[in-house]
Amino acid sequence: MTTYEHFIVYPDGDRQEIPGPLPFDALVDLNGRPLTLPLPTARMIAYRVVKIRRSEERGEVVTLHYLELVPAAELTEYT
């Protein structure tokens, strides 16, 4: 049996498990949930998935989604 684990990795190196995979370049909130566009406001903390790394070992597949903080000036384009 193979287990699949998905994590987000914040810019400071902290990791948090998430329920499923995220697409590359997706905008997500603090908890790794995808944000729906258009955004209600530009005054929020949002991250972008900039790198996805997958490692496979015996019986375990781990996917790491690396995040980058999106500046507020860039978020105004999505409101």
Backbone as numpy.savetxt, mean C-alpha at the origin, in Angstrom:
# Nx Ny Nz CAx CAy CAz Cx Cy Cz
0.08 -27.49 1.84 -0.76 -26.30 1.84 0.13 -25.05 1.84
-0.23 -24.10 1.04 0.53 -22.85 0.94 -0.26 -21.72 1.58
0.42 -20.92 2.40 -0.22 -19.75 2.99 0.29 -18.51 2.26
-0.61 -17.56 2.08 -0.30 -16.31 1.41 -0.45 -15.17 2.41
0.59 -14.36 2.55 0.56 -13.21 3.45 0.91 -11.96 2.67
0.21 -10.89 2.98 0.44 -9.61 2.30 0.71 -8.55 3.36
1.74 -7.74 3.14 2.12 -6.69 4.07 2.32 -5.39 3.33
2.07 -4.27 4.03 2.51 -2.98 3.53 3.72 -2.58 4.36
4.67 -1.91 3.71 5.89 -1.46 4.37 5.91 0.06 4.26
5.80 0.73 5.41 5.80 2.19 5.45 7.19 2.73 5.16
7.31 4.01 4.80 8.62 4.59 4.50 9.63 4.47 5.65
9.16 4.42 6.90 10.10 4.29 8.03 10.48 2.85 8.32
9.94 1.88 7.56 10.31 0.48 7.71 9.32 -0.37 8.47
8.33 0.23 9.13 7.31 -0.54 9.84 6.48 -1.35 8.85
6.03 -2.54 9.30 5.21 -3.40 8.46 3.87 -3.64 9.12
2.84 -3.80 8.27 1.49 -4.10 8.75 0.87 -5.09 7.78
0.23 -6.12 8.32 -0.41 -7.11 7.47 -1.72 -6.55 6.92
-2.00 -6.86 5.66 -3.23 -6.43 5.01 -3.94 -7.67 4.47
-5.25 -7.57 4.20 -6.00 -8.77 3.82 -5.71 -9.31 2.42
-5.23 -8.48 1.50 -5.03 -8.96 0.14 -4.01 -8.13 -0.61
-3.71 -8.51 -1.84 -2.71 -7.79 -2.62 -3.21 -6.42 -3.08
-2.25 -5.53 -3.34 -2.54 -4.19 -3.87 -1.87 -4.05 -5.23
-2.48 -3.31 -6.14 -1.82 -3.08 -7.44 -0.72 -2.05 -7.31
0.24 -2.12 -8.22 1.31 -1.13 -8.27 0.72 0.24 -8.57
1.24 1.28 -7.94 0.85 2.68 -8.13 -0.52 3.00 -7.54
-1.05 2.14 -6.68 -2.35 2.39 -6.06 -2.21 3.41 -4.94
-3.23 4.23 -4.76 -3.29 5.15 -3.62 -4.02 4.45 -2.49
-3.41 4.45 -1.30 -4.00 3.78 -0.15 -3.98 4.70 1.06
-4.84 4.37 2.05 -4.88 5.14 3.28 -3.86 4.58 4.28
-3.92 5.05 5.51 -2.98 4.63 6.55 -3.00 3.13 6.82
-4.13 2.49 6.63 -4.26 1.07 6.92 -4.08 0.18 5.70
-3.72 0.76 4.57 -3.48 -0.03 3.36 -4.71 -0.30 2.54
-5.83 0.36 2.84 -7.04 0.18 2.03 -6.99 1.14 0.84
-7.33 0.65 -0.35 -7.32 1.51 -1.54 -8.30 2.68 -1.39
-7.89 3.84 -1.86 -8.73 5.03 -1.84 -9.52 5.11 -3.13
-10.77 5.53 -3.04 -11.59 5.70 -4.23 -11.45 7.14 -4.72
-11.38 7.26 -6.03 -11.25 8.59 -6.65 -12.60 9.04 -7.15
-12.93 10.31 -7.11 -12.12 11.41 -6.60 -12.10 11.42 -5.07
-11.01 11.94 -4.54 -10.86 12.02 -3.09 -11.77 13.10 -2.54
-12.31 12.92 -1.34 -13.19 13.94 -0.76 -12.43 15.23 -0.40
-11.15 15.11 -0.05 -10.34 16.26 0.31 -8.87 15.94 0.10
-8.08 16.98 -0.05 -6.63 16.79 -0.19 -5.95 16.79 1.17
-6.71 17.07 2.21 -6.15 17.12 3.57 -6.27 15.75 4.24
-5.49 14.82 3.74 -5.50 13.47 4.29 -4.12 12.85 4.10
-3.86 11.80 4.85 -2.61 11.08 4.69 -2.84 9.95 3.71
-2.08 9.97 2.64 -2.21 8.94 1.60 -0.83 8.45 1.18
-0.78 7.20 0.82 0.45 6.58 0.37 0.24 5.99 -1.02
1.35 5.82 -1.74 1.33 5.20 -3.06 2.20 3.95 -3.01
1.74 2.87 -3.64 2.53 1.65 -3.73 3.59 1.87 -4.81
4.87 1.86 -4.40 5.95 2.16 -5.34 6.81 0.93 -5.67
6.64 -0.13 -4.89 7.44 -1.34 -5.14 6.71 -2.53 -4.54
6.74 -3.64 -5.25 6.13 -4.87 -4.77 7.19 -5.97 -4.83
7.37 -6.64 -3.71 8.38 -7.69 -3.63 7.72 -8.95 -3.11
7.98 -10.05 -3.77 7.34 -11.32 -3.40 8.43 -12.35 -3.12
8.30 -13.02 -1.99 9.25 -14.08 -1.67 8.47 -15.37 -1.42
9.00 -16.44 -1.96 8.35 -17.74 -1.82 9.30 -18.69 -1.12
8.80 -19.31 -0.09 9.53 -20.36 0.61 8.61 -21.55 0.75
9.08 -22.58 1.32 8.29 -23.79 1.45 6.99 -23.53 2.21
5.87 -23.61 1.50 4.57 -23.46 2.12 4.16 -22.05 2.47
4.92 -21.05 2.02 4.60 -19.67 2.39 4.99 -18.71 1.27
4.06 -17.84 0.90 4.31 -16.79 -0.08 4.04 -15.46 0.61
5.06 -14.61 0.68 4.93 -13.31 1.35 5.10 -12.22 0.30
4.12 -11.31 0.24 4.18 -10.18 -0.67 4.31 -8.90 0.14
5.35 -8.12 -0.15 5.58 -6.84 0.52 5.25 -5.72 -0.45
4.40 -4.79 -0.02 4.02 -3.62 -0.82 4.68 -2.41 -0.16
5.66 -1.83 -0.80 6.38 -0.68 -0.24 5.63 0.60 -0.57
5.47 1.45 0.43 4.69 2.68 0.30 5.57 3.92 0.32
5.07 4.96 -0.34 5.69 6.28 -0.35 4.61 7.29 -0.01
4.92 8.23 0.86 3.96 9.25 1.24 3.70 10.19 0.07
2.43 10.47 -0.19 2.05 11.36 -1.29 1.87 12.76 -0.71
2.58 13.77 -1.26 2.43 15.13 -0.73 1.04 15.70 -1.00
0.60 16.62 -0.13 -0.73 17.22 -0.24 -0.91 17.94 -1.57
0.14 18.57 -2.08 0.04 19.27 -3.35 -0.34 18.31 -4.49
0.16 17.10 -4.42 -0.18 16.12 -5.46 -1.58 15.56 -5.26
-2.04 15.50 -4.01 -3.38 14.98 -3.75 -4.47 15.89 -4.30
-4.19 17.18 -4.46 -5.21 18.09 -5.00 -5.59 17.71 -6.43
-4.69 17.03 -7.15 -5.02 16.58 -8.50 -6.10 15.48 -8.50
-6.25 14.80 -7.37 -7.19 13.69 -7.28 -8.52 14.07 -6.62
-8.72 15.35 -6.27 -9.97 15.77 -5.64 -10.98 16.22 -6.67
